[in-house]
Amino acid sequence: MTLRKAPWAPTALAAVVVLALTGCGGAASAQPDEADTFVFATGKDISCLDPHVNGDMPQASLAANYLDSLVSQDKDGKIRPWLAESWEVSADGLTYTFTVRDDVYFTDGTKFTAEAVKANLDHMVDPDTQSGTAGGYLKPYESTEVINETTARVTLNRPYAAFLEVLAQPFLGIESPTALKRPQAENCISPVGTGPYKIVDYIPQSKVSLVRNEDYNSAPPFAQHEGPAHIKNLEWLIVPEDSTRYGLLRAGQVDALDLMPSVHFAEAEADKKVQLVLQDRPGNPTNLMLNTTRAPFDDINVRKAFLHSVYVEAGINSVYFGTVTKAGGPLASTTGFYSPDFEDAYLPDPAEADRLLDEAGWTGRDEQGYRTKDGKRLTVVLPYTPAAWPTAHAALVTQIQASAKQRGFDVRIENQDFASSSEKYNNFEYDLRAGYWNTNTADVLRIVFSTEYMKSAGFVPNGSGFSNKEFDRIVNEALATDDPEIRADLYYRAQQIVSENALQLPLYNQTSQLALRQDRFANLTLEPSLSLPYIYDVTAVNAS
């Protein structure tokens, strides 16, 4: 068996920070117990429960609790077995031969075999699946050959050093091949896995109901126990409004929540009944992407001027109250091969912004103070979906709009629904695009900035439209080697190119911010690959 240790393991994933809140010295003791129902409130709706389709974080968060993956990742970044017991990698890095377990069943009764490996990988790359995330990760995928019931040989069209890392993510969770044969609309409301829970009901924009898989026998190495989950029923409520979600937690109507509202952090920290579970996520941090394919951001001086025009850190502090970490470049600081050298590349500098805009020919001013050139106002359009973001993010974007105005930018925030903004994003009909990309590998640089990802089924990851042969060569070379020193050099240069070309306005690291009623439940943890809520180990708390 060849186990490839991620060379960035010591720094890739920060330890989970659990804030054991004041006044809980005499709190109830946590003991495993058969509890009836655990209610989890999330701030984002789920368009399709199958994480192969599209692929956004709300899908992955839920999928981590009903799908198992082929391999797992531990908290140190090392890849370990899961549904695959072992694997061998060919010397040229093009063939992965997986030996899978022979004692696992999907919750529809279908046996998990090597055929399921093939069916799932084929499903992810099928254009009809519209898989922007899983399919995007699998661009190097060529085919899978089923050798026998427990052996699958996966062939890639080029070396892919991050292959095992992405296989550990819930986006690439393994689904029943029987269920995958159903129409997509049906599978979107009731995907079937081998995981600790199974879906029994889905009411869009309201809730997902799950029940324990009583036959569960495939817990990953990072789990704290084996066998079925401690909690029988899992209710996954969709509560978009921040204060309402937090109010339900305080009232005891939900047991845990995600997207903990920053405005309520201090109150939660003072509540002995509440525990916060916090961890920055790796990948490409929350940002505003600048579209280089059309004016005005096709001019690098205008892009640099915009980055120098805004006060990101001050804005973050005023709306997030210190609950998020300012991003320092195209990689979150928890990502392997992150370099801090680009953290100060575009500090607020009004004089430099003015100089750059003058040099770019935007020398006029209209009656409202906006810059003009050849009679045209310096306008940048941001299609924005408020429901997709925390309230604080919307406030931050408004502050950016105001500070950019001082330098002469007319930032127009166009609020619209997700479908409308997605259509514009996929057709580059914008100047600014709000986004992020959570992943457990520095290969996110290739996904977010390379020419290969300017077109993709379901979603276009390269929102800047940046196309650079040298950059493409560097990030693909990084995938062709396991040497950590070579990869570090290549990913440093990739970060440098992104920074020099002013492709993004980095805002803050994406973070998991959960709140738990610790007077009722314990052991709410985060799965290691993407730091998503993991309910399997949750136990009831008995008063003592």
Secondary structure, DSSP 4 states (H G I P E B T S, - for coil): ----B-TTHHHHSPPPEEE--TT-TTPPEE----EEEEEEEESS--S-S-TTSB--HHHHHHHTTT-B-SEEE-TTSBEEESSEEEEEE-TTS-EEEEEE-SS-B-TTSPBP-HHHHHHHHHHHH-GGG-BSSHHHHTTTEEEEEEEETTEEEEEESS--TTHHHHHTSGGG-B--HHHHTS-HHHHHHS---SSSEEEEEEETTTEEEEEE-TT-----TTSSS-SS-SEEEEEEEE---HHHHHHHHHTTS-SEESS--GGGHHHHHT-TTEEEEEEEPPEEEEEEEE-TTSTTTTSHHHHHHHHHH--HHHHHHHHHTT-SPBP-SSS-TTSTT--GGGTTTT---HHHHHHHHHHTT--EE-TTS-EEETTEE-EEEEEE-GGGS-HHHHHHHHHHHHHHHHTT-EEEEEE--HHHHHHHHHTT--SEEEEEEE-SSTTHHHHHHSGGGSS-SS--S-TT----HHHHHHHHHHHT---HHHHHHHHHHHHHHHHHTT-EEEEE--EEEEEEETTTEE--EEETTTTEEE-TT-EEEE--
